């Protein structure tokens, strides 16, 4: 999917050039998930991805990328993954894949996620506060909405769940806790729960259950 290319976002939003907005969002999600799974397999679960190119955009600049160039791009990807003064620790394979997953999953959802905690110190913020600020789902007779029919140009609800997984993988590689990732994760979890478990209310900070249920 990466090698074949992703249609431009502007074209997808216009629905021009035969690009369906919902299909575009699904392709972006699929590529991000594939990149995250490839990174996880190479570094955690195995087996080794012996045939995987170091660059997920293999073939863009030629059949093979010189080893020195690959190392330079891996170093660049690790630098981009450093966050809030925390660097990547240990050795990791295919860091460009994690960077791609962050771009396509976390970064695409982070604006909606972090907006839930605007004006809040993320180091003290709670999931309950983020859930209270999350948009309430449209009544659906108990049915889980896999894709909002009225807004096909938006990412599917599962995008926030995958983005949270990517953010967790990213955090585990850093030398310390990242406030940026913590804020994103709280918002991502709140959006995911709002979509898939709207009636599973988190207890309020004061301990009273169901606070804000009628908001």
Secondary structure, DSSP 4 states (H G I P E B T S, - for coil): -TTT----HHHHHHT-TT--HHHHHHHHHHHHHHHHHHHHIIIII----TT--SSTTTTSS-SS--HHHHHHHHHHHHHHH-BTTBPB-S--S-HHHHHHHIIIIIHHHHHHHHHTTTTS-TTT--HHHHHHHSPPPPP-TT---SS-TT-TTSPPTHHHHHHHHHHHHHHHHBSS--HHHHHHHHHHHHHHHHHH-TT-PPPPTTS-TTTTTT-
